[in-house]
Amino acid sequence: MSEEQTESQDKNRPISMTEAAELYGFNADYLRQLAQRERLKAYKSGNTWLTTPANVEEYIRSRQKKGVYRDDIEAD
């Protein structure tokens, strides 16, 4: 498996909102609200909201295009 395929799989692996918040500098409750309002692609498994790094990055890009996202917060 190539490095690019591995990175792609990592970006598409399900992560909890808590993990997404830690990775991208958001509050987990805020990410859950975005998911409930269908602004962040996510799904619920039992009582847990899950998303992917790719979905969070897509949300960040969409906000940057509108000039709503702060430049001092960067995704790693």
PDB file of N, CA, C, O and CB in Angstrom:
ATOM      1  N   MET A   1       0.854  -1.179   0.000  1.00  0.00           N
ATOM      2  CA  MET A   1       0.000   0.000   0.000  1.00  0.00           C
ATOM      3  C   MET A   1       0.896   1.236   0.000  1.00  0.00           C
ATOM      4  O   MET A   1       1.861   1.311   0.761  1.00  0.00           O
ATOM      5  CB  MET A   1      -0.969   0.001   1.231  1.00  0.00           C
ATOM      6  N   SER A   2       0.577   2.189  -0.842  1.00  0.00           N
ATOM      7  CA  SER A   2       1.397   3.388  -0.944  1.00  0.00           C
ATOM      8  C   SER A   2       1.115   4.329   0.228  1.00  0.00           C
ATOM      9  O   SER A   2       0.099   4.215   0.912  1.00  0.00           O
ATOM     10  CB  SER A   2       1.141   4.104  -2.283  1.00  0.00           C
ATOM     11  N   GLU A   3       2.041   5.255   0.434  1.00  0.00           N
ATOM     12  CA  GLU A   3       1.884   6.242   1.508  1.00  0.00           C
ATOM     13  C   GLU A   3       0.643   7.096   1.274  1.00  0.00           C
ATOM     14  O   GLU A   3      -0.055   7.460   2.221  1.00  0.00           O
ATOM     15  CB  GLU A   3       3.133   7.139   1.609  1.00  0.00           C
ATOM     16  N   GLU A   4       0.370   7.415   0.005  1.00  0.00           N
ATOM     17  CA  GLU A   4      -0.803   8.224  -0.336  1.00  0.00           C
ATOM     18  C   GLU A   4      -2.092   7.484   0.020  1.00  0.00           C
ATOM     19  O   GLU A   4      -3.029   8.094   0.534  1.00  0.00           O
ATOM     20  CB  GLU A   4      -0.793   8.585  -1.835  1.00  0.00           C
ATOM     21  N   GLN A   5      -2.150   6.189  -0.246  1.00  0.00           N
ATOM     22  CA  GLN A   5      -3.333   5.403   0.091  1.00  0.00           C
ATOM     23  C   GLN A   5      -3.519   5.339   1.601  1.00  0.00           C
ATOM     24  O   GLN A   5      -4.642   5.444   2.093  1.00  0.00           O
ATOM     25  CB  GLN A   5      -3.226   3.986  -0.493  1.00  0.00           C
ATOM     26  N   THR A   6      -2.430   5.169   2.336  1.00  0.00           N
ATOM     27  CA  THR A   6      -2.503   5.113   3.792  1.00  0.00           C
ATOM     28  C   THR A   6      -3.013   6.436   4.347  1.00  0.00           C
ATOM     29  O   THR A   6      -3.862   6.450   5.238  1.00  0.00           O
ATOM     30  CB  THR A   6      -1.129   4.774   4.393  1.00  0.00           C
ATOM     31  N   GLU A   7      -2.494   7.557   3.823  1.00  0.00           N
ATOM     32  CA  GLU A   7      -2.935   8.871   4.275  1.00  0.00           C
ATOM     33  C   GLU A   7      -4.413   9.069   3.970  1.00  0.00           C
ATOM     34  O   GLU A   7      -5.149   9.619   4.788  1.00  0.00           O
ATOM     35  CB  GLU A   7      -2.101   9.979   3.617  1.00  0.00           C
ATOM     36  N   SER A   8      -4.848   8.625   2.799  1.00  0.00           N
ATOM     37  CA  SER A   8      -6.244   8.742   2.413  1.00  0.00           C
ATOM     38  C   SER A   8      -7.130   7.938   3.359  1.00  0.00           C
ATOM     39  O   SER A   8      -8.194   8.405   3.765  1.00  0.00           O
ATOM     40  CB  SER A   8      -6.441   8.274   0.968  1.00  0.00           C
ATOM     41  N   GLN A   9      -6.693   6.735   3.709  1.00  0.00           N
ATOM     42  CA  GLN A   9      -7.454   5.909   4.645  1.00  0.00           C
ATOM     43  C   GLN A   9      -7.513   6.573   6.014  1.00  0.00           C
ATOM     44  O   GLN A   9      -8.556   6.545   6.668  1.00  0.00           O
ATOM     45  CB  GLN A   9      -6.834   4.507   4.758  1.00  0.00           C
ATOM     46  N   ASP A  10      -6.402   7.172   6.459  1.00  0.00           N
ATOM     47  CA  ASP A  10      -6.384   7.855   7.747  1.00  0.00           C
ATOM     48  C   ASP A  10      -7.368   9.018   7.755  1.00  0.00           C
ATOM     49  O   ASP A  10      -8.042   9.249   8.759  1.00  0.00           O
ATOM     50  CB  ASP A  10      -4.972   8.354   8.069  1.00  0.00           C
ATOM     51  N   LYS A  11      -7.459   9.746   6.660  1.00  0.00           N
ATOM     52  CA  LYS A  11      -8.363  10.895   6.568  1.00  0.00           C
ATOM     53  C   LYS A  11      -9.829  10.461   6.553  1.00  0.00           C
ATOM     54  O   LYS A  11     -10.715  11.252   6.878  1.00  0.00           O
ATOM     55  CB  LYS A  11      -8.050  11.712   5.315  1.00  0.00           C
ATOM     56  N   ASN A  12     -10.084   9.214   6.177  1.00  0.00           N
ATOM     57  CA  ASN A  12     -11.458   8.725   6.082  1.00  0.00           C
ATOM     58  C   ASN A  12     -11.853   7.784   7.212  1.00  0.00           C
ATOM     59  O   ASN A  12     -12.937   7.201   7.193  1.00  0.00           O
ATOM     60  CB  ASN A  12     -11.651   8.029   4.776  1.00  0.00           C
ATOM     61  N   ARG A  13     -10.973   7.641   8.192  1.00  0.00           N
ATOM     62  CA  ARG A  13     -11.310   6.758   9.317  1.00  0.00           C
ATOM     63  C   ARG A  13     -12.250   7.491  10.273  1.00  0.00           C
ATOM     64  O   ARG A  13     -12.082   8.688  10.504  1.00  0.00           O
ATOM     65  CB  ARG A  13     -10.021   6.288  10.067  1.00  0.00           C
ATOM     66  N   PRO A  14     -13.226   6.795  10.823  1.00  0.00           N
ATOM     67  CA  PRO A  14     -14.151   7.436  11.762  1.00  0.00           C
ATOM     68  C   PRO A  14     -13.427   7.852  13.046  1.00  0.00           C
ATOM     69  O   PRO A  14     -12.622   7.101  13.596  1.00  0.00           O
ATOM     70  CB  PRO A  14     -15.320   6.487  12.095  1.00  0.00           C
ATOM     71  N   ILE A  15     -13.734   9.059  13.502  1.00  0.00           N
ATOM     72  CA  ILE A  15     -13.211   9.545  14.777  1.00  0.00           C
ATOM     73  C   ILE A  15     -14.350  10.197  15.551  1.00  0.00           C
ATOM     74  O   ILE A  15     -15.308  10.701  14.965  1.00  0.00           O
ATOM     75  CB  ILE A  15     -12.035  10.551  14.561  1.00  0.00           C
ATOM     76  N   SER A  16     -14.234  10.179  16.866  1.00  0.00           N
ATOM     77  CA  SER A  16     -15.250  10.810  17.710  1.00  0.00           C
ATOM     78  C   SER A  16     -15.117  12.325  17.634  1.00  0.00           C
ATOM     79  O   SER A  16     -14.094  12.848  17.193  1.00  0.00           O
ATOM     80  CB  SER A  16     -15.125  10.329  19.176  1.00  0.00           C
ATOM     81  N   MET A  17     -16.146  13.011  18.060  1.00  0.00           N
ATOM     82  CA  MET A  17     -16.090  14.474  18.085  1.00  0.00           C
ATOM     83  C   MET A  17     -15.033  14.951  19.079  1.00  0.00           C
ATOM     84  O   MET A  17     -14.421  15.999  18.877  1.00  0.00           O
ATOM     85  CB  MET A  17     -17.469  15.064  18.448  1.00  0.00           C
ATOM     86  N   THR A  18     -14.820  14.193  20.141  1.00  0.00           N
ATOM     87  CA  THR A  18     -13.780  14.546  21.113  1.00  0.00           C
ATOM     88  C   THR A  18     -12.409  14.491  20.460  1.00  0.00           C
ATOM     89  O   THR A  18     -11.596  15.397  20.639  1.00  0.00           O
ATOM     90  CB  THR A  18     -13.827  13.606  22.333  1.00  0.00           C
ATOM     91  N   GLU A  19     -12.149  13.424  19.699  1.00  0.00           N
ATOM     92  CA  GLU A  19     -10.864  13.305  19.006  1.00  0.00           C
ATOM     93  C   GLU A  19     -10.722  14.393  17.940  1.00  0.00           C
ATOM     94  O   GLU A  19      -9.654  14.987  17.792  1.00  0.00           O
ATOM     95  CB  GLU A  19     -10.723  11.909  18.364  1.00  0.00           C
ATOM     96  N   ALA A  20     -11.792  14.649  17.204  1.00  0.00           N
ATOM     97  CA  ALA A  20     -11.755  15.698  16.178  1.00  0.00           C
ATOM     98  C   ALA A  20     -11.474  17.056  16.816  1.00  0.00           C
ATOM     99  O   ALA A  20     -10.716  17.859  16.272  1.00  0.00           O
ATOM    100  CB  ALA A  20     -13.088  15.742  15.391  1.00  0.00           C
ATOM    101  N   ALA A  21     -12.081  17.306  17.959  1.00  0.00           N
ATOM    102  CA  ALA A  21     -11.866  18.573  18.660  1.00  0.00           C
ATOM    103  C   ALA A  21     -10.407  18.724  19.067  1.00  0.00           C
ATOM    104  O   ALA A  21      -9.828  19.802  18.928  1.00  0.00           O
ATOM    105  CB  ALA A  21     -12.771  18.667  19.897  1.00  0.00           C
ATOM    106  N   GLU A  22      -9.815  17.651  19.568  1.00  0.00           N
ATOM    107  CA  GLU A  22      -8.406  17.689  19.971  1.00  0.00           C
ATOM    108  C   GLU A  22      -7.491  17.899  18.769  1.00  0.00           C
ATOM    109  O   GLU A  22      -6.516  18.646  18.854  1.00  0.00           O
ATOM    110  CB  GLU A  22      -8.026  16.395  20.697  1.00  0.00           C
ATOM    111  N   LEU A  23      -7.799  17.249  17.659  1.00  0.00           N
ATOM    112  CA  LEU A  23      -6.955  17.349  16.469  1.00  0.00           C
ATOM    113  C   LEU A  23      -7.017  18.721  15.806  1.00  0.00           C
ATOM    114  O   LEU A  23      -6.018  19.203  15.272  1.00  0.00           O
ATOM    115  CB  LEU A  23      -7.354  16.295  15.472  1.00  0.00           C
ATOM    116  N   TYR A  24      -8.195  19.351  15.840  1.00  0.00           N
ATOM    117  CA  TYR A  24      -8.397  20.568  15.052  1.00  0.00           C
ATOM    118  C   TYR A  24      -8.663  21.822  15.883  1.00  0.00           C
ATOM    119  O   TYR A  24      -8.922  22.887  15.322  1.00  0.00           O
ATOM    120  CB  TYR A  24      -9.533  20.362  14.114  1.00  0.00           C
ATOM    121  N   GLY A  25      -8.604  21.713  17.196  1.00  0.00           N
ATOM    122  CA  GLY A  25      -8.728  22.896  18.042  1.00  0.00           C
ATOM    123  C   GLY A  25     -10.140  23.429  18.215  1.00  0.00           C
ATOM    124  O   GLY A  25     -10.327  24.617  18.480  1.00  0.00           O
ATOM    125  N   PHE A  26     -11.125  22.570  18.069  1.00  0.00           N
ATOM    126  CA  PHE A  26     -12.510  22.960  18.294  1.00  0.00           C
ATOM    127  C   PHE A  26     -12.977  22.435  19.643  1.00  0.00           C
ATOM    128  O   PHE A  26     -12.296  21.630  20.278  1.00  0.00           O
ATOM    129  CB  PHE A  26     -13.420  22.439  17.163  1.00  0.00           C
ATOM    130  N   ASN A  27     -14.132  22.891  20.068  1.00  0.00           N
ATOM    131  CA  ASN A  27     -14.815  22.338  21.222  1.00  0.00           C
ATOM    132  C   ASN A  27     -15.679  21.181  20.714  1.00  0.00           C
ATOM    133  O   ASN A  27     -16.364  21.322  19.701  1.00  0.00           O
ATOM    134  CB  ASN A  27     -15.676  23.433  21.970  1.00  0.00           C
ATOM    135  N   ALA A  28     -15.654  20.046  21.404  1.00  0.00           N
ATOM    136  CA  ALA A  28     -16.403  18.866  20.957  1.00  0.00           C
ATOM    137  C   ALA A  28     -17.905  19.146  20.889  1.00  0.00           C
ATOM    138  O   ALA A  28     -18.579  18.666  19.977  1.00  0.00           O
ATOM    139  CB  ALA A  28     -16.135  17.683  21.896  1.00  0.00           C
ATOM    140  N   ASP A  29     -18.433  19.911  21.835  1.00  0.00           N
ATOM    141  CA  ASP A  29     -19.861  20.240  21.808  1.00  0.00           C
ATOM    142  C   ASP A  29     -20.222  21.061  20.573  1.00  0.00           C
ATOM    143  O   ASP A  29     -21.290  20.879  19.987  1.00  0.00           O
ATOM    144  CB  ASP A  29     -20.253  21.005  23.076  1.00  0.00           C
ATOM    145  N   TYR A  30     -19.331  21.957  20.186  1.00  0.00           N
ATOM    146  CA  TYR A  30     -19.548  22.761  18.977  1.00  0.00           C
ATOM    147  C   TYR A  30     -19.605  21.858  17.746  1.00  0.00           C
ATOM    148  O   TYR A  30     -20.467  22.039  16.887  1.00  0.00           O
ATOM    149  CB  TYR A  30     -18.428  23.820  18.815  1.00  0.00           C
ATOM    150  N   LEU A  31     -18.695  20.891  17.654  1.00  0.00           N
ATOM    151  CA  LEU A  31     -18.700  19.968  16.518  1.00  0.00           C
ATOM    152  C   LEU A  31     -19.980  19.141  16.494  1.00  0.00           C
ATOM    153  O   LEU A  31     -20.527  18.881  15.422  1.00  0.00           O
ATOM    154  CB  LEU A  31     -17.476  19.042  16.571  1.00  0.00           C
ATOM    155  N   ARG A  32     -20.467  18.723  17.663  1.00  0.00           N
ATOM    156  CA  ARG A  32     -21.728  17.976  17.728  1.00  0.00           C
ATOM    157  C   ARG A  32     -22.887  18.837  17.218  1.00  0.00           C
ATOM    158  O   ARG A  32     -23.756  18.356  16.491  1.00  0.00           O
ATOM    159  CB  ARG A  32     -22.007  17.505  19.178  1.00  0.00           C
ATOM    160  N   GLN A  33     -22.887  20.101  17.605  1.00  0.00           N
ATOM    161  CA  GLN A  33     -23.938  21.008  17.125  1.00  0.00           C
ATOM    162  C   GLN A  33     -23.880  21.159  15.610  1.00  0.00           C
ATOM    163  O   GLN A  33     -24.914  21.162  14.942  1.00  0.00           O
ATOM    164  CB  GLN A  33     -23.807  22.386  17.796  1.00  0.00           C
ATOM    165  N   LEU A  34     -22.680  21.284  15.072  1.00  0.00           N
ATOM    166  CA  LEU A  34     -22.532  21.372  13.615  1.00  0.00           C
ATOM    167  C   LEU A  34     -23.080  20.116  12.947  1.00  0.00           C
ATOM    168  O   LEU A  34     -23.743  20.196  11.913  1.00  0.00           O
ATOM    169  CB  LEU A  34     -21.052  21.580  13.229  1.00  0.00           C
ATOM    170  N   ALA A  35     -22.804  18.963  13.535  1.00  0.00           N
ATOM    171  CA  ALA A  35     -23.295  17.699  12.979  1.00  0.00           C
ATOM    172  C   ALA A  35     -24.824  17.645  13.030  1.00  0.00           C
ATOM    173  O   ALA A  35     -25.467  17.246  12.059  1.00  0.00           O
ATOM    174  CB  ALA A  35     -22.693  16.500  13.747  1.00  0.00           C
ATOM    175  N   GLN A  36     -25.397  18.045  14.156  1.00  0.00           N
ATOM    176  CA  GLN A  36     -26.852  18.025  14.299  1.00  0.00           C
ATOM    177  C   GLN A  36     -27.524  18.967  13.303  1.00  0.00           C
ATOM    178  O   GLN A  36     -28.629  18.695  12.833  1.00  0.00           O
ATOM    179  CB  GLN A  36     -27.248  18.404  15.725  1.00  0.00           C
ATOM    180  N   ARG A  37     -26.863  20.065  12.986  1.00  0.00           N
ATOM    181  CA  ARG A  37     -27.402  21.040  12.026  1.00  0.00           C
ATOM    182  C   ARG A  37     -27.009  20.713  10.591  1.00  0.00           C
ATOM    183  O   ARG A  37     -27.313  21.466   9.665  1.00  0.00           O
ATOM    184  CB  ARG A  37     -26.922  22.441  12.378  1.00  0.00           C
ATOM    185  N   GLU A  38     -26.330  19.584  10.417  1.00  0.00           N
ATOM    186  CA  GLU A  38     -25.888  19.092   9.108  1.00  0.00           C
ATOM    187  C   GLU A  38     -24.916  20.049   8.416  1.00  0.00           C
ATOM    188  O   GLU A  38     -24.893  20.133   7.188  1.00  0.00           O
ATOM    189  CB  GLU A  38     -27.090  18.858   8.213  1.00  0.00           C
ATOM    190  N   ARG A  39     -24.131  20.755   9.190  1.00  0.00           N
ATOM    191  CA  ARG A  39     -23.086  21.619   8.631  1.00  0.00           C
ATOM    192  C   ARG A  39     -21.748  20.897   8.583  1.00  0.00           C
ATOM    193  O   ARG A  39     -20.850  21.285   7.836  1.00  0.00           O
ATOM    194  CB  ARG A  39     -22.956  22.908   9.453  1.00  0.00           C
ATOM    195  N   LEU A  40     -21.620  19.846   9.382  1.00  0.00           N
ATOM    196  CA  LEU A  40     -20.443  18.983   9.388  1.00  0.00           C
ATOM    197  C   LEU A  40     -20.934  17.578   9.078  1.00  0.00           C
ATOM    198  O   LEU A  40     -21.836  17.071   9.744  1.00  0.00           O
ATOM    199  CB  LEU A  40     -19.670  19.041  10.768  1.00  0.00           C
ATOM    200  N   LYS A  41     -20.344  16.951   8.071  1.00  0.00           N
ATOM    201  CA  LYS A  41     -20.735  15.586   7.730  1.00  0.00           C
ATOM    202  C   LYS A  41     -20.333  14.670   8.875  1.00  0.00           C
ATOM    203  O   LYS A  41     -19.163  14.586   9.247  1.00  0.00           O
ATOM    204  CB  LYS A  41     -20.083  15.125   6.390  1.00  0.00           C
ATOM    205  N   ALA A  42     -21.329  13.989   9.422  1.00  0.00           N
ATOM    206  CA  ALA A  42     -21.096  13.102  10.560  1.00  0.00           C
ATOM    207  C   ALA A  42     -22.279  12.145  10.665  1.00  0.00           C
ATOM    208  O   ALA A  42     -23.303  12.321  10.005  1.00  0.00           O
ATOM    209  CB  ALA A  42     -20.905  13.915  11.889  1.00  0.00           C
ATOM    210  N   TYR A  43     -22.117  11.141  11.500  1.00  0.00           N
ATOM    211  CA  TYR A  43     -23.219  10.212  11.739  1.00  0.00           C
ATOM    212  C   TYR A  43     -23.167   9.755  13.186  1.00  0.00           C
ATOM    213  O   TYR A  43     -22.142   9.877  13.857  1.00  0.00           O
ATOM    214  CB  TYR A  43     -23.152   8.995  10.770  1.00  0.00           C
ATOM    215  N   LYS A  44     -24.273   9.235  13.648  1.00  0.00           N
ATOM    216  CA  LYS A  44     -24.374   8.805  15.028  1.00  0.00           C
ATOM    217  C   LYS A  44     -24.312   7.289  15.090  1.00  0.00           C
ATOM    218  O   LYS A  44     -25.002   6.591  14.347  1.00  0.00           O
ATOM    219  CB  LYS A  44     -25.669   9.326  15.673  1.00  0.00           C
ATOM    220  N   SER A  45     -23.475   6.794  15.988  1.00  0.00           N
ATOM    221  CA  SER A  45     -23.377   5.362  16.258  1.00  0.00           C
ATOM    222  C   SER A  45     -23.716   5.181  17.728  1.00  0.00           C
ATOM    223  O   SER A  45     -22.904   5.481  18.603  1.00  0.00           O
ATOM    224  CB  SER A  45     -21.940   4.784  15.910  1.00  0.00           C
ATOM    225  N   GLY A  46     -24.914   4.690  17.992  1.00  0.00           N
ATOM    226  CA  GLY A  46     -25.382   4.652  19.379  1.00  0.00           C
ATOM    227  C   GLY A  46     -25.595   6.081  19.846  1.00  0.00           C
ATOM    228  O   GLY A  46     -26.361   6.834  19.244  1.00  0.00           O
ATOM    229  N   ASN A  47     -24.914   6.451  20.923  1.00  0.00           N
ATOM    230  CA  ASN A  47     -25.005   7.821  21.436  1.00  0.00           C
ATOM    231  C   ASN A  47     -23.820   8.681  21.029  1.00  0.00           C
ATOM    232  O   ASN A  47     -23.700   9.822  21.475  1.00  0.00           O
ATOM    233  CB  ASN A  47     -25.115   7.801  22.940  1.00  0.00           C
ATOM    234  N   THR A  48     -22.945   8.148  20.188  1.00  0.00           N
ATOM    235  CA  THR A  48     -21.701   8.828  19.838  1.00  0.00           C
ATOM    236  C   THR A  48     -21.745   9.370  18.417  1.00  0.00           C
ATOM    237  O   THR A  48     -22.041   8.641  17.470  1.00  0.00           O
ATOM    238  CB  THR A  48     -20.517   7.881  19.997  1.00  0.00           C
ATOM    239  N   TRP A  49     -21.449  10.651  18.281  1.00  0.00           N
ATOM    240  CA  TRP A  49     -21.309  11.252  16.961  1.00  0.00           C
ATOM    241  C   TRP A  49     -19.922  10.947  16.431  1.00  0.00           C
ATOM    242  O   TRP A  49     -18.933  11.086  17.150  1.00  0.00           O
ATOM    243  CB  TRP A  49     -21.559  12.781  17.008  1.00  0.00           C
ATOM    244  N   LEU A  50     -19.847  10.529  15.166  1.00  0.00           N
ATOM    245  CA  LEU A  50     -18.574  10.235  14.510  1.00  0.00           C
ATOM    246  C   LEU A  50     -18.466  11.036  13.221  1.00  0.00           C
ATOM    247  O   LEU A  50     -19.461  11.302  12.547  1.00  0.00           O
ATOM    248  CB  LEU A  50     -18.437   8.721  14.221  1.00  0.00           C
ATOM    249  N   THR A  51     -17.257  11.407  12.902  1.00  0.00           N
ATOM    250  CA  THR A  51     -16.958  12.096  11.653  1.00  0.00           C
ATOM    251  C   THR A  51     -15.617  11.568  11.170  1.00  0.00           C
ATOM    252  O   THR A  51     -15.125  10.568  11.691  1.00  0.00           O
ATOM    253  CB  THR A  51     -16.935  13.665  11.836  1.00  0.00           C
ATOM    254  N   THR A  52     -15.027  12.215  10.197  1.00  0.00           N
ATOM    255  CA  THR A  52     -13.696  11.832   9.722  1.00  0.00           C
ATOM    256  C   THR A  52     -12.826  13.087   9.662  1.00  0.00           C
ATOM    257  O   THR A  52     -13.344  14.200   9.571  1.00  0.00           O
ATOM    258  CB  THR A  52     -13.771  11.129   8.318  1.00  0.00           C
ATOM    259  N   PRO A  53     -11.504  12.908   9.711  1.00  0.00           N
ATOM    260  CA  PRO A  53     -10.630  14.070   9.526  1.00  0.00           C
ATOM    261  C   PRO A  53     -10.923  14.794   8.207  1.00  0.00           C
ATOM    262  O   PRO A  53     -10.884  16.024   8.154  1.00  0.00           O
ATOM    263  CB  PRO A  53      -9.161  13.637   9.567  1.00  0.00           C
ATOM    264  N   ALA A  54     -11.213  14.045   7.155  1.00  0.00           N
ATOM    265  CA  ALA A  54     -11.517  14.661   5.856  1.00  0.00           C
ATOM    266  C   ALA A  54     -12.750  15.558   5.955  1.00  0.00           C
ATOM    267  O   ALA A  54     -12.779  16.638   5.366  1.00  0.00           O
ATOM    268  CB  ALA A  54     -11.737  13.575   4.782  1.00  0.00           C
ATOM    269  N   ASN A  55     -13.764  15.118   6.695  1.00  0.00           N
ATOM    270  CA  ASN A  55     -14.974  15.926   6.845  1.00  0.00           C
ATOM    271  C   ASN A  55     -14.707  17.211   7.622  1.00  0.00           C
ATOM    272  O   ASN A  55     -15.235  18.268   7.276  1.00  0.00           O
ATOM    273  CB  ASN A  55     -16.060  15.119   7.541  1.00  0.00           C
ATOM    274  N   VAL A  56     -13.892  17.124   8.666  1.00  0.00           N
ATOM    275  CA  VAL A  56     -13.571  18.323   9.449  1.00  0.00           C
ATOM    276  C   VAL A  56     -12.782  19.301   8.584  1.00  0.00           C
ATOM    277  O   VAL A  56     -13.037  20.505   8.608  1.00  0.00           O
ATOM    278  CB  VAL A  56     -12.766  17.953  10.730  1.00  0.00           C
ATOM    279  N   GLU A  57     -11.829  18.783   7.826  1.00  0.00           N
ATOM    280  CA  GLU A  57     -11.032  19.644   6.951  1.00  0.00           C
ATOM    281  C   GLU A  57     -11.896  20.285   5.869  1.00  0.00           C
ATOM    282  O   GLU A  57     -11.673  21.436   5.493  1.00  0.00           O
ATOM    283  CB  GLU A  57      -9.896  18.844   6.306  1.00  0.00           C
ATOM    284  N   GLU A  58     -12.876  19.544   5.372  1.00  0.00           N
ATOM    285  CA  GLU A  58     -13.808  20.106   4.384  1.00  0.00           C
ATOM    286  C   GLU A  58     -14.620  21.241   5.006  1.00  0.00           C
ATOM    287  O   GLU A  58     -14.835  22.274   4.372  1.00  0.00           O
ATOM    288  CB  GLU A  58     -14.757  19.006   3.838  1.00  0.00           C
ATOM    289  N   TYR A  59     -15.067  21.049   6.240  1.00  0.00           N
ATOM    290  CA  TYR A  59     -15.804  22.109   6.939  1.00  0.00           C
ATOM    291  C   TYR A  59     -14.925  23.355   7.095  1.00  0.00           C
ATOM    292  O   TYR A  59     -15.375  24.472   6.839  1.00  0.00           O
ATOM    293  CB  TYR A  59     -16.286  21.613   8.330  1.00  0.00           C
ATOM    294  N   ILE A  60     -13.682  23.161   7.511  1.00  0.00           N
ATOM    295  CA  ILE A  60     -12.759  24.287   7.696  1.00  0.00           C
ATOM    296  C   ILE A  60     -12.567  25.037   6.378  1.00  0.00           C
ATOM    297  O   ILE A  60     -12.622  26.266   6.346  1.00  0.00           O
ATOM    298  CB  ILE A  60     -11.393  23.792   8.237  1.00  0.00           C
ATOM    299  N   ARG A  61     -12.341  24.298   5.295  1.00  0.00           N
ATOM    300  CA  ARG A  61     -12.166  24.939   3.979  1.00  0.00           C
ATOM    301  C   ARG A  61     -13.408  25.730   3.580  1.00  0.00           C
ATOM    302  O   ARG A  61     -13.297  26.829   3.036  1.00  0.00           O
ATOM    303  CB  ARG A  61     -11.851  23.883   2.903  1.00  0.00           C
ATOM    304  N   SER A  62     -14.579  25.181   3.844  1.00  0.00           N
ATOM    305  CA  SER A  62     -15.818  25.864   3.464  1.00  0.00           C
ATOM    306  C   SER A  62     -15.982  27.169   4.232  1.00  0.00           C
ATOM    307  O   SER A  62     -16.513  28.139   3.691  1.00  0.00           O
ATOM    308  CB  SER A  62     -17.028  24.955   3.711  1.00  0.00           C
ATOM    309  N   ARG A  63     -15.541  27.207   5.463  1.00  0.00           N
ATOM    310  CA  ARG A  63     -15.648  28.424   6.266  1.00  0.00           C
ATOM    311  C   ARG A  63     -14.598  29.441   5.842  1.00  0.00           C
ATOM    312  O   ARG A  63     -14.855  30.645   5.872  1.00  0.00           O
ATOM    313  CB  ARG A  63     -15.500  28.101   7.760  1.00  0.00           C
ATOM    314  N   GLN A  64     -13.427  28.976   5.450  1.00  0.00           N
ATOM    315  CA  GLN A  64     -12.379  29.887   4.996  1.00  0.00           C
ATOM    316  C   GLN A  64     -12.818  30.612   3.732  1.00  0.00           C
ATOM    317  O   GLN A  64     -12.535  31.798   3.563  1.00  0.00           O
ATOM    318  CB  GLN A  64     -11.068  29.125   4.745  1.00  0.00           C
ATOM    319  N   LYS A  65     -13.507  29.904   2.845  1.00  0.00           N
ATOM    320  CA  LYS A  65     -13.974  30.507   1.595  1.00  0.00           C
ATOM    321  C   LYS A  65     -14.938  31.652   1.860  1.00  0.00           C
ATOM    322  O   LYS A  65     -14.989  32.620   1.101  1.00  0.00           O
ATOM    323  CB  LYS A  65     -14.644  29.457   0.716  1.00  0.00           C
ATOM    324  N   LYS A  66     -15.701  31.536   2.939  1.00  0.00           N
ATOM    325  CA  LYS A  66     -16.681  32.564   3.268  1.00  0.00           C
ATOM    326  C   LYS A  66     -16.075  33.652   4.149  1.00  0.00           C
ATOM    327  O   LYS A  66     -16.752  34.623   4.488  1.00  0.00           O
ATOM    328  CB  LYS A  66     -17.884  31.940   3.964  1.00  0.00           C
ATOM    329  N   GLY A  67     -14.810  33.497   4.519  1.00  0.00           N
ATOM    330  CA  GLY A  67     -14.157  34.484   5.364  1.00  0.00           C
ATOM    331  C   GLY A  67     -14.622  34.447   6.802  1.00  0.00           C
ATOM    332  O   GLY A  67     -14.479  35.427   7.533  1.00  0.00           O
ATOM    333  N   VAL A  68     -15.183  33.307   7.215  1.00  0.00           N
ATOM    334  CA  VAL A  68     -15.743  33.182   8.551  1.00  0.00           C
ATOM    335  C   VAL A  68     -14.754  32.535   9.510  1.00  0.00           C
ATOM    336  O   VAL A  68     -14.840  32.734  10.721  1.00  0.00           O
ATOM    337  CB  VAL A  68     -17.029  32.379   8.508  1.00  0.00           C
ATOM    338  N   TYR A  69     -13.838  31.781   8.986  1.00  0.00           N
ATOM    339  CA  TYR A  69     -12.928  30.998   9.817  1.00  0.00           C
ATOM    340  C   TYR A  69     -11.708  31.824  10.185  1.00  0.00           C
ATOM    341  O   TYR A  69     -11.127  32.490   9.327  1.00  0.00           O
ATOM    342  CB  TYR A  69     -12.503  29.711   9.095  1.00  0.00           C
ATOM    343  N   ARG A  70     -11.319  31.789  11.432  1.00  0.00           N
ATOM    344  CA  ARG A  70     -10.159  32.559  11.894  1.00  0.00           C
ATOM    345  C   ARG A  70      -8.872  31.977  11.336  1.00  0.00           C
ATOM    346  O   ARG A  70      -8.686  30.760  11.323  1.00  0.00           O
ATOM    347  CB  ARG A  70     -10.103  32.587  13.429  1.00  0.00           C
ATOM    348  N   ASP A  71      -7.983  32.850  10.876  1.00  0.00           N
ATOM    349  CA  ASP A  71      -6.703  32.420  10.320  1.00  0.00           C
ATOM    350  C   ASP A  71      -5.747  31.904  11.380  1.00  0.00           C
ATOM    351  O   ASP A  71      -4.818  31.161  11.064  1.00  0.00           O
ATOM    352  CB  ASP A  71      -6.061  33.556   9.578  1.00  0.00           C
ATOM    353  N   ASP A  72      -5.961  32.288  12.642  1.00  0.00           N
ATOM    354  CA  ASP A  72      -5.012  31.874  13.669  1.00  0.00           C
ATOM    355  C   ASP A  72      -5.256  30.449  14.148  1.00  0.00           C
ATOM    356  O   ASP A  72      -4.486  29.936  14.960  1.00  0.00           O
ATOM    357  CB  ASP A  72      -5.077  32.822  14.840  1.00  0.00           C
ATOM    358  N   ILE A  73      -6.298  29.807  13.671  1.00  0.00           N
ATOM    359  CA  ILE A  73      -6.540  28.402  13.985  1.00  0.00           C
ATOM    360  C   ILE A  73      -6.169  27.610  12.748  1.00  0.00           C
ATOM    361  O   ILE A  73      -6.763  27.793  11.686  1.00  0.00           O
ATOM    362  CB  ILE A  73      -8.037  28.138  14.416  1.00  0.00           C
ATOM    363  N   GLU A  74      -5.195  26.738  12.881  1.00  0.00           N
ATOM    364  CA  GLU A  74      -4.752  25.962  11.731  1.00  0.00           C
ATOM    365  C   GLU A  74      -4.948  24.482  12.005  1.00  0.00           C
ATOM    366  O   GLU A  74      -4.712  24.015  13.120  1.00  0.00           O
ATOM    367  CB  GLU A  74      -3.278  26.261  11.400  1.00  0.00           C
ATOM    368  N   ALA A  75      -5.374  23.749  11.001  1.00  0.00           N
ATOM    369  CA  ALA A  75      -5.484  22.297  11.101  1.00  0.00           C
ATOM    370  C   ALA A  75      -4.100  21.702  10.893  1.00  0.00           C
ATOM    371  O   ALA A  75      -3.358  22.114  10.002  1.00  0.00           O
ATOM    372  CB  ALA A  75      -6.506  21.726  10.060  1.00  0.00           C
ATOM    373  N   ASP A  76      -3.768  20.737  11.721  1.00  0.00           N
ATOM    374  CA  ASP A  76      -2.460  20.078  11.585  1.00  0.00           C
ATOM    375  C   ASP A  76      -2.495  19.007  10.537  1.00  0.00           C
ATOM    376  O   ASP A  76      -1.483  18.351  10.291  1.00  0.00           O
ATOM    377  CB  ASP A  76      -2.017  19.480  12.904  1.00  0.00           C
TER     378      ASP A  76
END
